[in-house]
Amino acid sequence: METITDVHAREILDSRGNPTVYVDVRLSDGTVAGAMVPSGASTGQKEALELRDGDPDRYMKKGVLKAVANANGPLKDAVIGRPIADQQGIDRAMLDADGTDNKSTYGANALLGVSLAAIAASAKSANVPLYRRIAELSGTEDATELPTPMFNLLNGGAHATGSTDFQEFMVMPAGFDSYPEALRAAVEIYHTLRIRLEKEDYQTAVGDEGGFAPAGFDTRQALTYLVEAIEGAGYRAGIDVFLALDPASSEFGPKPETGKPYRYNLKREGRVLSTDEMVDEYESLVNAFPIASIEDGLAEDDWAGWIELNARIGDRIQLVGDDLLVTQQRYVDQAIQSHAANAVLVKVNQVGTVTETLQTIATARAAGWGIVISHRSGETEDTTIADLVVGTRAGQLKAGAPARSDRVAKYNRLLAIADELGGVAEYAGRRSFR
């Protein structure tokens, strides 16, 4: 059985030009495989710790040389000599070495880099596609399903200054027979929207995830423009293509003082809403537009609000926990028991290892929840999440707009997988979400 003989990490740049971690793992048979670690801007308070140097003389305090040194030192020591087929043992050795719940000793970015590189090396050494190796680890019998993508076409919030209060306005081309056709539809809608914005003298500069960020839009205007772009491209809103929202409400509904109610400050619309009013707002939007999914509709600590939101509209649409759950099994368990959501957003760097990611996915699946594999706003050309969504048969992928190489790399990887699968390839389509 092949074993790990070397680990080598280095500092690279992500899609925002900020440092992140790259890791190579070398095996006893000479196999070398690497992985890159993403980084978020709108982050949950309970996420595993992303270790930054804090050195004012390098990269505005955002360097990751400490994390790199940890990968090249104590984490390397923890995994050297371990069988590469034992992903759980590799990840457990690193977790034991770190010894904290949030990876604060060595940094989740260091652990994740080694974990992702290890599974990549395992697949390469065995001469199998990465999604097949992930399927083995997750117990997926038929890794033949291509996901329904969520394409971020309009950016706001923390991802684009001067645009909407809500962070992401997405389209889901669920009403198609194949992934390539769904991708084509999204691209055509994207460019139809761009042409209209240009004709109306709106800026078509893009946000962190490739979506357009026109100044002065409110929520309903953004949704209206998306519906009209869908129809303008020759598709049917609510039949071929659905809408999805990620308000990222923790950004405008911060945790209040003890005993005080949540207040959601929609600054760009000039409104301050209570939790109940925010729930009313979402119900109104769902009644008015073909919305299939809302992610982080309420703040990460507003559990009572989440329960009310799920009770109100959870039987009609997908309610996805991101900051609420941070890809961690214990919070998913809590939400399942309290009926606070019906789907989980999965970001590998929120939890820090492949093993923990697969455990969270398994927990959500056992509860009948929707599962959305997601990128981060600070991305790289790494395509692991494309293989992850196929290998776990999660059914949904959120990877940004069909633009910018850091986003398109994931969509192109899915095209390659679809081509490899040929006639056995399935498309998740509408069955992927509630």
Secondary structure, DSSP 8 states (H G I E B T S, - for coil): --BEEEEEEEEEE-TTS-EEEEEEEEETTS-EEEEE--B-SS--TTS--------TTSGGGT--HHHHHHIIIIIHHHHTT-BTT-HHHHHHHHHHHH-STT-TTT-HHHHHHHHHHHHHHHHHHHT--HHHHHHHHHT-S---EE-EEEEEEEE-GGGSTTS-SSSEEEEE--SSSSHHHHHHHHHHHHHHHHHHHHHTT----B-TTS-B--TT--HHHHHHHHHHHHHHTT--BTTTBEEEEE--GGGTS---STT---EEEEGGGTEEEEHHHHHHHHHHHHHHS-EEEEES-S-TT-HHHHHHHHHHHTTTSEEEESTTTTT-HHHHHHHHHHT--SEEEE-HHHH-SHHHHHHHHHHHHHTT-EEEEE--SB--S--HHHHHHHHTT-EEEE---S-SHHHHHHHHHHHHHHHHHGGG-EE-GGGG--
